[in-house]
Each structure stands twice: as C-alpha cells, then as structure tokens.
Amino acid sequence: MTGLGDGAPGPEASIGKLAWARWHRDLGELAMEICGGAGTVTGPGYGLSEWQRLWLFSRADTIYGGSDEIQRNVVAERVLGLPKEPRA
C-alpha cells in the first residue's frame, strides 16, 4: 500500500481510511446509544466523558484526509481504474 516503494501511502490507503472512519463513527453511535440520556452534555462545566469525546471526534474521521466522497473517488479512479467522475 505504498506508492512506488518510497514509503508514501498509495491510493489503496483510501480503502483503509474509509473502513476506519465508518467503524469509528459506528462505535461512537453505539456508545451514545448505550449512554442514553447520560450521553447528553449538561451543566455549566461542559465536562465530556470519554464516550462523548469518542462520539464527537469520530465525526472528524470522515473529514480529515479527504471526505468519504473524495476517498471513494480515489478508490474508484486510481485503484479500480474506473472513469473519472464528471465535473459540473
């Protein structure tokens, strides 16, 4: 999964990024479901539990390094060799 042996991640890394982001997001959702009402932020201190931080941070996984849509395009075009998405 490296580009030309130079140690840089190749386009195949987008597959792992997509899988990780989905797994992490789903884990955060499950954590909030388990916490129920206790998962809401209350009070003036806004102190977050580990589960609340997990849920909030898991949203970033789908954005940093390129959104899921961009990662899917990378996989389609560079890994699977599909034609580029038409530009508007």
C-alpha positions as CSV (number, residue, x, y, z in Angstrom):
1,M,0.0,0.0,0.0
2,T,2.8,2.4,-0.7
3,G,3.4,4.4,-3.8
4,L,6.4,3.3,-5.8
5,G,8.2,1.9,-2.8
6,D,9.0,5.4,-1.4
7,G,7.1,4.8,1.8
8,A,4.3,7.2,0.8
9,P,0.8,5.7,1.1
10,G,-0.7,4.7,-2.2
11,P,-4.3,5.1,-3.3
12,E,-5.1,1.8,-1.7
13,A,-4.8,3.5,1.7
14,S,-8.1,5.2,0.9
15,I,-9.8,1.8,1.4
16,G,-8.4,1.6,4.9
17,K,-9.3,5.2,5.7
18,L,-12.9,4.6,4.6
19,A,-13.2,1.4,6.7
20,W,-11.7,3.0,9.8
21,A,-13.9,6.1,9.6
22,R,-17.1,4.0,9.3
23,W,-16.0,1.7,12.1
24,H,-15.1,4.6,14.4
25,R,-18.3,6.5,13.6
26,D,-20.4,3.4,14.3
27,L,-18.6,2.8,17.6
28,G,-19.4,6.4,18.6
29,E,-23.0,5.9,17.7
30,L,-23.2,2.7,19.7
31,A,-21.6,4.4,22.7
32,M,-24.2,7.2,22.7
33,E,-27.0,4.7,22.4
34,I,-25.7,2.8,25.4
35,C,-25.3,6.0,27.4
36,G,-28.8,7.1,26.6
37,G,-29.8,10.3,28.3
38,A,-26.5,10.3,30.3
39,G,-24.7,10.9,26.9
40,T,-26.0,14.5,26.8
41,V,-23.9,17.4,27.9
42,T,-25.4,19.2,30.9
43,G,-24.4,21.8,33.3
44,P,-22.2,24.9,33.0
45,G,-18.9,23.0,33.0
46,Y,-19.4,21.1,29.7
47,G,-17.2,18.3,31.0
48,L,-17.2,15.5,28.5
49,S,-16.9,11.8,29.2
50,E,-14.6,9.5,27.2
51,W,-17.7,8.3,25.3
52,Q,-18.9,11.8,24.4
53,R,-15.4,12.7,23.2
54,L,-15.3,9.5,21.1
55,W,-18.6,10.4,19.5
56,L,-17.6,13.9,18.7
57,F,-14.1,13.0,17.4
58,S,-15.4,10.2,15.3
59,R,-17.1,12.8,13.1
60,A,-13.7,14.1,12.2
61,D,-12.6,10.8,10.8
62,T,-15.0,11.2,7.9
63,I,-13.5,14.6,7.0
64,Y,-9.8,14.7,7.7
65,G,-7.5,13.3,5.0
66,G,-10.4,13.9,2.5
67,S,-14.1,13.3,2.9
68,D,-15.6,9.9,2.4
69,E,-16.8,11.1,-1.0
70,I,-13.3,12.1,-2.1
71,Q,-11.9,8.8,-0.8
72,R,-14.5,6.8,-2.7
73,N,-13.5,8.7,-5.9
74,V,-9.8,7.9,-5.3
75,V,-10.6,4.2,-4.9
76,A,-12.8,4.1,-8.0
77,E,-10.4,6.1,-10.2
78,R,-7.0,5.0,-9.0
79,V,-7.5,1.6,-7.6
80,L,-10.3,0.2,-9.7
81,G,-9.4,2.1,-12.9
82,L,-13.0,3.5,-13.3
83,P,-13.5,6.7,-15.4
84,K,-13.3,10.0,-13.5
85,E,-16.5,11.4,-12.1
86,P,-18.0,14.1,-14.4
87,R,-17.3,17.6,-13.2
88,A,-20.2,20.0,-13.1
